[in-house]
Amino acid sequence: MIRDPAVAGKFYPESKKALQGMIEKFIQKAKKEDSKGIVVPHAGYIYSGKVAGAVYSRIKFPDTFVILGPNHTGMGSPFSMMHEGEWLMPAGKVNIDTILAKKIFVNSKYLEEDFLSHLQEHSIEVHLPFMQYFGKNFRFVPITIRHYIADENYLKICKSIGKAIAAGIKTLDEKVIIAASSDFSHYETQETANKNDKSAIDAVIKLDEDDLFKRVRELDISMCGYGPVAIMITACKELGAKNAELVKYMTSGDVTGDYGQVVGYGGIIVK
């Protein structure tokens, strides 16, 4: 199965040269660290590229990324993965890690194999150019997660998927990083976004997916990817993660100067 890029020329440059030039503006000189998971934003690069670049500049690159992205389109299965194939990107193709994908799939009672949910979704695609910039031979497993109310049933499903991912990773002798793709507050004032996003980020830093859901629910935080982030936290704890660090936070207002309605972007590393 071959997937063509859905948002090249929209969220990031379509030409390989222009794309590389833009990414290089977001890259920082930093000591590389071992990590088990990351939280990275998925907006257009002009808005969230600095945050994504700060995270990718800090991590030692793995053999495989498991990328968890919220399903914004509503297309396809609610909890969906691709087992095989390649995604075409301006810098070349990226292959799916079929072995790991199938191991995750057999351990999960919720994940379904489905191409439609990935066809037009941007939340996974936008990370591949950053990954290609640093790691030419990596593979990935794409998983989309439908957005539901932050209740106990959704949390139960997220934890189950997280445990299935960890179980699959444990069977293989390869380095894997679990990337949760999420923006934080949407179309809030700068003041509200800063307050609500700090609350959500604090829960992530504590590696507490239960508290993350509680804060999202009680504060009505308009974070699109709390499901993927909760899955990542569960999986990373199963794999021995003990702490996390906020690398960078900013809002779209810091780019546009309009602080009346902003979107929040947070970059986090889980170790």
Contacts in CASP RR format, 6 or more apart in sequence:
PFRMAT RR
TARGET T0000
AUTHOR 0000-0000-0000
METHOD contacts of the structure
MODEL  1
MIRDPAVAGKFYPESKKALQGMIEKFIQKAKKEDSKGIVVPHAGYIYSGK
VAGAVYSRIKFPDTFVILGPNHTGMGSPFSMMHEGEWLMPAGKVNIDTIL
AKKIFVNSKYLEEDFLSHLQEHSIEVHLPFMQYFGKNFRFVPITIRHYIA
DENYLKICKSIGKAIAAGIKTLDEKVIIAASSDFSHYETQETANKNDKSA
IDAVIKLDEDDLFKRVRELDISMCGYGPVAIMITACKELGAKNAELVKYM
TSGDVTGDYGQVVGYGGIIVK
1 82 0 8 1.000
1 84 0 8 1.000
1 85 0 8 1.000
1 86 0 8 1.000
1 115 0 8 1.000
2 85 0 8 1.000
2 86 0 8 1.000
2 87 0 8 1.000
2 88 0 8 1.000
3 82 0 8 1.000
3 85 0 8 1.000
3 86 0 8 1.000
3 87 0 8 1.000
3 88 0 8 1.000
3 115 0 8 1.000
3 118 0 8 1.000
3 119 0 8 1.000
4 88 0 8 1.000
5 87 0 8 1.000
5 88 0 8 1.000
5 89 0 8 1.000
5 90 0 8 1.000
5 125 0 8 1.000
6 119 0 8 1.000
6 120 0 8 1.000
6 121 0 8 1.000
6 122 0 8 1.000
6 125 0 8 1.000
7 122 0 8 1.000
7 125 0 8 1.000
7 126 0 8 1.000
8 14 0 8 1.000
8 89 0 8 1.000
8 90 0 8 1.000
10 44 0 8 1.000
11 42 0 8 1.000
11 43 0 8 1.000
11 44 0 8 1.000
11 45 0 8 1.000
11 122 0 8 1.000
11 125 0 8 1.000
11 126 0 8 1.000
12 19 0 8 1.000
12 22 0 8 1.000
12 44 0 8 1.000
12 45 0 8 1.000
12 126 0 8 1.000
12 129 0 8 1.000
13 19 0 8 1.000
13 22 0 8 1.000
13 45 0 8 1.000
13 90 0 8 1.000
14 90 0 8 1.000
15 90 0 8 1.000
16 90 0 8 1.000
16 91 0 8 1.000
16 92 0 8 1.000
19 90 0 8 1.000
19 91 0 8 1.000
19 129 0 8 1.000
20 91 0 8 1.000
20 133 0 8 1.000
22 45 0 8 1.000
23 45 0 8 1.000
23 53 0 8 1.000
23 129 0 8 1.000
23 130 0 8 1.000
23 133 0 8 1.000
24 133 0 8 1.000
26 45 0 8 1.000
26 49 0 8 1.000
26 50 0 8 1.000
26 52 0 8 1.000
26 53 0 8 1.000
26 54 0 8 1.000
27 53 0 8 1.000
27 56 0 8 1.000
27 57 0 8 1.000
27 133 0 8 1.000
28 53 0 8 1.000
28 54 0 8 1.000
28 57 0 8 1.000
28 58 0 8 1.000
29 57 0 8 1.000
30 54 0 8 1.000
30 57 0 8 1.000
30 58 0 8 1.000
31 58 0 8 1.000
32 58 0 8 1.000
32 59 0 8 1.000
32 60 0 8 1.000
33 58 0 8 1.000
33 59 0 8 1.000
33 60 0 8 1.000
33 269 0 8 1.000
33 271 0 8 1.000
34 60 0 8 1.000
34 271 0 8 1.000
35 58 0 8 1.000
35 59 0 8 1.000
35 60 0 8 1.000
35 177 0 8 1.000
35 269 0 8 1.000
35 270 0 8 1.000
35 271 0 8 1.000
36 177 0 8 1.000
36 178 0 8 1.000
36 236 0 8 1.000
36 239 0 8 1.000
36 240 0 8 1.000
36 241 0 8 1.000
36 270 0 8 1.000
36 271 0 8 1.000
37 177 0 8 1.000
37 178 0 8 1.000
37 179 0 8 1.000
37 180 0 8 1.000
37 232 0 8 1.000
37 236 0 8 1.000
37 241 0 8 1.000
37 269 0 8 1.000
37 270 0 8 1.000
38 55 0 8 1.000
38 59 0 8 1.000
38 177 0 8 1.000
38 178 0 8 1.000
38 179 0 8 1.000
38 180 0 8 1.000
38 232 0 8 1.000
38 267 0 8 1.000
38 268 0 8 1.000
38 269 0 8 1.000
38 270 0 8 1.000
39 55 0 8 1.000
39 179 0 8 1.000
39 180 0 8 1.000
39 182 0 8 1.000
39 204 0 8 1.000
39 229 0 8 1.000
39 232 0 8 1.000
39 266 0 8 1.000
39 267 0 8 1.000
39 268 0 8 1.000
39 270 0 8 1.000
40 51 0 8 1.000
40 52 0 8 1.000
40 55 0 8 1.000
40 56 0 8 1.000
40 127 0 8 1.000
40 179 0 8 1.000
40 180 0 8 1.000
40 181 0 8 1.000
40 182 0 8 1.000
40 266 0 8 1.000
40 267 0 8 1.000
41 48 0 8 1.000
41 49 0 8 1.000
41 51 0 8 1.000
41 52 0 8 1.000
41 181 0 8 1.000
41 182 0 8 1.000
41 183 0 8 1.000
41 184 0 8 1.000
41 264 0 8 1.000
41 265 0 8 1.000
41 266 0 8 1.000
41 267 0 8 1.000
42 48 0 8 1.000
42 69 0 8 1.000
42 122 0 8 1.000
42 123 0 8 1.000
42 124 0 8 1.000
42 126 0 8 1.000
42 127 0 8 1.000
42 181 0 8 1.000
42 182 0 8 1.000
42 183 0 8 1.000
43 49 0 8 1.000
43 126 0 8 1.000
43 183 0 8 1.000
43 252 0 8 1.000
43 263 0 8 1.000
43 265 0 8 1.000
44 126 0 8 1.000
45 52 0 8 1.000
45 126 0 8 1.000
46 255 0 8 1.000
47 252 0 8 1.000
47 255 0 8 1.000
47 263 0 8 1.000
47 265 0 8 1.000
48 183 0 8 1.000
48 252 0 8 1.000
48 265 0 8 1.000
49 265 0 8 1.000
50 248 0 8 1.000
50 250 0 8 1.000
51 247 0 8 1.000
51 248 0 8 1.000
51 249 0 8 1.000
51 250 0 8 1.000
51 265 0 8 1.000
51 266 0 8 1.000
51 267 0 8 1.000
52 126 0 8 1.000
52 127 0 8 1.000
52 130 0 8 1.000
52 267 0 8 1.000
53 130 0 8 1.000
54 247 0 8 1.000
54 248 0 8 1.000
54 267 0 8 1.000
55 247 0 8 1.000
55 248 0 8 1.000
55 267 0 8 1.000
55 268 0 8 1.000
55 269 0 8 1.000
56 130 0 8 1.000
56 131 0 8 1.000
56 133 0 8 1.000
56 134 0 8 1.000
58 247 0 8 1.000
58 269 0 8 1.000
59 177 0 8 1.000
59 269 0 8 1.000
60 175 0 8 1.000
61 131 0 8 1.000
61 134 0 8 1.000
61 135 0 8 1.000
61 138 0 8 1.000
61 177 0 8 1.000
62 138 0 8 1.000
62 174 0 8 1.000
62 175 0 8 1.000
62 176 0 8 1.000
62 177 0 8 1.000
63 97 0 8 1.000
63 138 0 8 1.000
63 139 0 8 1.000
63 174 0 8 1.000
63 175 0 8 1.000
63 176 0 8 1.000
64 97 0 8 1.000
64 100 0 8 1.000
64 138 0 8 1.000
64 139 0 8 1.000
64 140 0 8 1.000
64 141 0 8 1.000
64 174 0 8 1.000
64 175 0 8 1.000
64 176 0 8 1.000
64 177 0 8 1.000
65 127 0 8 1.000
65 131 0 8 1.000
65 138 0 8 1.000
65 139 0 8 1.000
65 140 0 8 1.000
65 141 0 8 1.000
65 176 0 8 1.000
65 177 0 8 1.000
65 178 0 8 1.000
65 179 0 8 1.000
66 100 0 8 1.000
66 104 0 8 1.000
66 140 0 8 1.000
66 141 0 8 1.000
66 143 0 8 1.000
66 165 0 8 1.000
66 169 0 8 1.000
66 176 0 8 1.000
66 177 0 8 1.000
66 178 0 8 1.000
66 179 0 8 1.000
66 235 0 8 1.000
67 124 0 8 1.000
67 127 0 8 1.000
67 140 0 8 1.000
67 141 0 8 1.000
67 142 0 8 1.000
67 143 0 8 1.000
67 179 0 8 1.000
67 181 0 8 1.000
68 143 0 8 1.000
68 144 0 8 1.000
68 145 0 8 1.000
68 178 0 8 1.000
68 179 0 8 1.000
68 180 0 8 1.000
68 181 0 8 1.000
68 227 0 8 1.000
68 228 0 8 1.000
68 229 0 8 1.000
68 231 0 8 1.000
68 232 0 8 1.000
69 121 0 8 1.000
69 123 0 8 1.000
69 124 0 8 1.000
69 143 0 8 1.000
69 144 0 8 1.000
69 145 0 8 1.000
69 180 0 8 1.000
69 181 0 8 1.000
69 182 0 8 1.000
69 225 0 8 1.000
69 228 0 8 1.000
70 123 0 8 1.000
70 144 0 8 1.000
70 145 0 8 1.000
70 146 0 8 1.000
70 147 0 8 1.000
70 181 0 8 1.000
70 182 0 8 1.000
70 224 0 8 1.000
70 225 0 8 1.000
70 227 0 8 1.000
70 228 0 8 1.000
71 78 0 8 1.000
71 80 0 8 1.000
71 117 0 8 1.000
71 121 0 8 1.000
71 123 0 8 1.000
71 144 0 8 1.000
71 145 0 8 1.000
71 146 0 8 1.000
71 147 0 8 1.000
72 121 0 8 1.000
72 122 0 8 1.000
72 123 0 8 1.000
72 147 0 8 1.000
72 224 0 8 1.000
73 117 0 8 1.000
73 119 0 8 1.000
73 120 0 8 1.000
73 121 0 8 1.000
74 117 0 8 1.000
74 146 0 8 1.000
75 116 0 8 1.000
75 117 0 8 1.000
75 119 0 8 1.000
75 120 0 8 1.000
75 121 0 8 1.000
76 114 0 8 1.000
76 116 0 8 1.000
76 117 0 8 1.000
77 112 0 8 1.000
77 114 0 8 1.000
77 116 0 8 1.000
77 117 0 8 1.000
78 145 0 8 1.000
78 146 0 8 1.000
78 148 0 8 1.000
79 108 0 8 1.000
79 110 0 8 1.000
79 111 0 8 1.000
79 112 0 8 1.000
79 143 0 8 1.000
79 144 0 8 1.000
79 145 0 8 1.000
79 146 0 8 1.000
79 157 0 8 1.000
79 161 0 8 1.000
80 111 0 8 1.000
80 112 0 8 1.000
80 113 0 8 1.000
80 114 0 8 1.000
80 116 0 8 1.000
80 117 0 8 1.000
80 118 0 8 1.000
80 143 0 8 1.000
80 144 0 8 1.000
81 101 0 8 1.000
81 104 0 8 1.000
81 105 0 8 1.000
81 111 0 8 1.000
81 112 0 8 1.000
81 113 0 8 1.000
81 114 0 8 1.000
81 141 0 8 1.000
81 142 0 8 1.000
81 143 0 8 1.000
81 144 0 8 1.000
82 96 0 8 1.000
82 101 0 8 1.000
82 113 0 8 1.000
82 114 0 8 1.000
82 115 0 8 1.000
82 118 0 8 1.000
82 141 0 8 1.000
82 142 0 8 1.000
83 96 0 8 1.000
83 98 0 8 1.000
83 101 0 8 1.000
83 102 0 8 1.000
83 105 0 8 1.000
83 113 0 8 1.000
84 96 0 8 1.000
84 98 0 8 1.000
84 101 0 8 1.000
85 95 0 8 1.000
85 96 0 8 1.000
85 98 0 8 1.000
86 93 0 8 1.000
86 94 0 8 1.000
86 95 0 8 1.000
86 96 0 8 1.000
87 93 0 8 1.000
87 94 0 8 1.000
87 96 0 8 1.000
87 125 0 8 1.000
87 128 0 8 1.000
87 142 0 8 1.000
89 125 0 8 1.000
89 128 0 8 1.000
89 129 0 8 1.000
89 132 0 8 1.000
90 129 0 8 1.000
91 129 0 8 1.000
91 132 0 8 1.000
91 133 0 8 1.000
92 132 0 8 1.000
94 128 0 8 1.000
94 131 0 8 1.000
94 132 0 8 1.000
94 138 0 8 1.000
94 139 0 8 1.000
94 140 0 8 1.000
95 139 0 8 1.000
95 140 0 8 1.000
96 139 0 8 1.000
96 140 0 8 1.000
96 141 0 8 1.000
96 142 0 8 1.000
97 139 0 8 1.000
97 140 0 8 1.000
97 141 0 8 1.000
99 172 0 8 1.000
100 139 0 8 1.000
100 141 0 8 1.000
100 168 0 8 1.000
100 169 0 8 1.000
100 172 0 8 1.000
100 174 0 8 1.000
100 176 0 8 1.000
101 141 0 8 1.000
103 167 0 8 1.000
103 168 0 8 1.000
103 171 0 8 1.000
103 172 0 8 1.000
104 111 0 8 1.000
104 141 0 8 1.000
104 143 0 8 1.000
104 164 0 8 1.000
104 165 0 8 1.000
104 167 0 8 1.000
104 168 0 8 1.000
105 111 0 8 1.000
105 113 0 8 1.000
105 164 0 8 1.000
107 163 0 8 1.000
107 164 0 8 1.000
107 167 0 8 1.000
107 168 0 8 1.000
108 160 0 8 1.000
108 161 0 8 1.000
108 164 0 8 1.000
108 165 0 8 1.000
109 160 0 8 1.000
110 157 0 8 1.000
110 160 0 8 1.000
110 161 0 8 1.000
111 143 0 8 1.000
111 161 0 8 1.000
111 164 0 8 1.000
117 144 0 8 1.000
118 124 0 8 1.000
118 142 0 8 1.000
118 144 0 8 1.000
121 144 0 8 1.000
123 144 0 8 1.000
123 181 0 8 1.000
123 182 0 8 1.000
123 224 0 8 1.000
124 142 0 8 1.000
124 144 0 8 1.000
124 181 0 8 1.000
126 181 0 8 1.000
127 179 0 8 1.000
127 181 0 8 1.000
128 140 0 8 1.000
131 138 0 8 1.000
131 140 0 8 1.000
132 138 0 8 1.000
143 161 0 8 1.000
143 165 0 8 1.000
143 228 0 8 1.000
145 158 0 8 1.000
145 161 0 8 1.000
145 225 0 8 1.000
145 227 0 8 1.000
145 228 0 8 1.000
145 231 0 8 1.000
147 224 0 8 1.000
147 225 0 8 1.000
147 227 0 8 1.000
148 154 0 8 1.000
149 217 0 8 1.000
150 213 0 8 1.000
150 214 0 8 1.000
150 216 0 8 1.000
150 217 0 8 1.000
150 226 0 8 1.000
151 213 0 8 1.000
151 217 0 8 1.000
154 213 0 8 1.000
154 227 0 8 1.000
155 209 0 8 1.000
155 210 0 8 1.000
155 213 0 8 1.000
155 230 0 8 1.000
158 209 0 8 1.000
158 227 0 8 1.000
158 230 0 8 1.000
158 231 0 8 1.000
158 234 0 8 1.000
159 209 0 8 1.000
159 230 0 8 1.000
159 231 0 8 1.000
159 234 0 8 1.000
161 231 0 8 1.000
161 234 0 8 1.000
162 231 0 8 1.000
162 232 0 8 1.000
162 234 0 8 1.000
162 235 0 8 1.000
162 238 0 8 1.000
163 234 0 8 1.000
163 235 0 8 1.000
163 238 0 8 1.000
165 178 0 8 1.000
165 231 0 8 1.000
165 235 0 8 1.000
166 234 0 8 1.000
166 235 0 8 1.000
166 236 0 8 1.000
166 238 0 8 1.000
166 239 0 8 1.000
167 238 0 8 1.000
169 176 0 8 1.000
169 235 0 8 1.000
169 239 0 8 1.000
170 239 0 8 1.000
178 231 0 8 1.000
178 232 0 8 1.000
178 235 0 8 1.000
178 236 0 8 1.000
179 232 0 8 1.000
180 225 0 8 1.000
180 227 0 8 1.000
180 228 0 8 1.000
180 229 0 8 1.000
180 231 0 8 1.000
180 232 0 8 1.000
181 225 0 8 1.000
181 228 0 8 1.000
182 223 0 8 1.000
182 224 0 8 1.000
182 225 0 8 1.000
182 226 0 8 1.000
182 227 0 8 1.000
182 228 0 8 1.000
182 229 0 8 1.000
183 223 0 8 1.000
183 224 0 8 1.000
183 225 0 8 1.000
183 263 0 8 1.000
183 264 0 8 1.000
183 265 0 8 1.000
184 193 0 8 1.000
184 196 0 8 1.000
184 197 0 8 1.000
184 200 0 8 1.000
184 201 0 8 1.000
184 221 0 8 1.000
184 223 0 8 1.000
184 263 0 8 1.000
184 264 0 8 1.000
184 265 0 8 1.000
184 266 0 8 1.000
185 192 0 8 1.000
185 193 0 8 1.000
185 196 0 8 1.000
185 197 0 8 1.000
185 221 0 8 1.000
185 222 0 8 1.000
185 223 0 8 1.000
185 251 0 8 1.000
185 262 0 8 1.000
185 263 0 8 1.000
185 264 0 8 1.000
186 222 0 8 1.000
186 223 0 8 1.000
186 224 0 8 1.000
186 263 0 8 1.000
186 264 0 8 1.000
187 222 0 8 1.000
187 261 0 8 1.000
187 262 0 8 1.000
187 263 0 8 1.000
188 196 0 8 1.000
188 222 0 8 1.000
188 261 0 8 1.000
188 262 0 8 1.000
189 259 0 8 1.000
189 260 0 8 1.000
189 261 0 8 1.000
189 262 0 8 1.000
190 251 0 8 1.000
190 253 0 8 1.000
190 259 0 8 1.000
190 260 0 8 1.000
190 262 0 8 1.000
193 251 0 8 1.000
193 262 0 8 1.000
193 263 0 8 1.000
193 264 0 8 1.000
194 251 0 8 1.000
196 219 0 8 1.000
196 221 0 8 1.000
196 222 0 8 1.000
197 221 0 8 1.000
197 223 0 8 1.000
197 249 0 8 1.000
197 264 0 8 1.000
197 266 0 8 1.000
199 215 0 8 1.000
199 219 0 8 1.000
199 221 0 8 1.000
200 212 0 8 1.000
200 215 0 8 1.000
200 216 0 8 1.000
200 221 0 8 1.000
200 223 0 8 1.000
200 226 0 8 1.000
201 246 0 8 1.000
201 249 0 8 1.000
201 266 0 8 1.000
201 268 0 8 1.000
202 215 0 8 1.000
203 209 0 8 1.000
203 211 0 8 1.000
203 212 0 8 1.000
203 214 0 8 1.000
203 215 0 8 1.000
204 212 0 8 1.000
204 229 0 8 1.000
204 233 0 8 1.000
204 244 0 8 1.000
204 268 0 8 1.000
205 243 0 8 1.000
205 244 0 8 1.000
205 245 0 8 1.000
205 246 0 8 1.000
205 268 0 8 1.000
206 244 0 8 1.000
207 233 0 8 1.000
207 236 0 8 1.000
207 237 0 8 1.000
207 241 0 8 1.000
207 242 0 8 1.000
207 243 0 8 1.000
207 244 0 8 1.000
207 270 0 8 1.000
208 233 0 8 1.000
209 229 0 8 1.000
209 230 0 8 1.000
209 233 0 8 1.000
209 234 0 8 1.000
212 226 0 8 1.000
212 229 0 8 1.000
212 230 0 8 1.000
212 233 0 8 1.000
213 226 0 8 1.000
213 230 0 8 1.000
215 221 0 8 1.000
216 223 0 8 1.000
216 226 0 8 1.000
223 229 0 8 1.000
232 270 0 8 1.000
233 270 0 8 1.000
236 270 0 8 1.000
241 270 0 8 1.000
241 271 0 8 1.000
242 271 0 8 1.000
243 270 0 8 1.000
243 271 0 8 1.000
244 268 0 8 1.000
244 269 0 8 1.000
244 270 0 8 1.000
244 271 0 8 1.000
245 268 0 8 1.000
245 269 0 8 1.000
245 271 0 8 1.000
246 266 0 8 1.000
246 267 0 8 1.000
246 268 0 8 1.000
247 266 0 8 1.000
247 267 0 8 1.000
247 268 0 8 1.000
247 269 0 8 1.000
248 266 0 8 1.000
248 267 0 8 1.000
249 264 0 8 1.000
249 265 0 8 1.000
249 266 0 8 1.000
249 267 0 8 1.000
250 264 0 8 1.000
250 265 0 8 1.000
250 266 0 8 1.000
251 259 0 8 1.000
251 262 0 8 1.000
251 263 0 8 1.000
251 264 0 8 1.000
251 265 0 8 1.000
252 258 0 8 1.000
252 262 0 8 1.000
252 263 0 8 1.000
252 264 0 8 1.000
252 265 0 8 1.000
253 259 0 8 1.000
253 260 0 8 1.000
253 262 0 8 1.000
END
